[in-house]
């Protein structure tokens, strides 16, 4: 009998509190291989908190959360090497050159052929001429592209992307699109304020309200741009 793989992500009534303050609650969802979940919500709704829990950087306060079948946080070590996380911090050492900073992450992942992979990504991101430049001297847009190179360096099976287009001009967006675009096997969770672009990329959608609750969770086909905006603004539940 053929074995059925577990969902890449499965959440059941997940909640996260900071002290006595609930930031995110009632999140239940499943995401399969190759699918894209797009997350909308106002500032402070818990979007980045959700990504950080999926990246094993935060513990859920309650509920059950699994990634690749591994219970978080107890079995986080089983999932970490398969995740690529892009947050608000580039997670690159600022006093290293760009190539050195990426090589450091390649070593963490014990990546074979690291130098060739780094060269390939820097060229794709339009950063090949910046390889020997200190990370702290990069512009905001260059740093965002560098962080995306770091995120996909080890060819992860799950991409967690918090506003991947931040600080990028049209040329930068065009450069990164092939690096983080959909593939048959890689699952993606994307946090964005771009409703039209997000819906176009999504298989599934999660809309969080200002209190960190779920305003909508379901297939992208089940919600339109105006409905998403209404839920995002808290005028519809």
Secondary structure, DSSP 8 states (H G I E B T S, - for coil): -------SEEEEEEEEEETTEEEEEEEEEEE-TT-EEEEEE-TTSSHHHHHHHHTTSS--SEEEEEETTEEETTTHHHHGGGEEEE-SS----TTSBHHHHHHHHHHHTT-TTHHHHHHHHHHHTT-GGGTTSBGGGS-HHHHHHHHHHHHHTT--SEEEEESTTTT--HHHHHHHHHHHS--SS-EEEEE-S-HHHHHHH-SEEEEE-TTS-EEEEEEGGG--HHHHHHHHHTS--
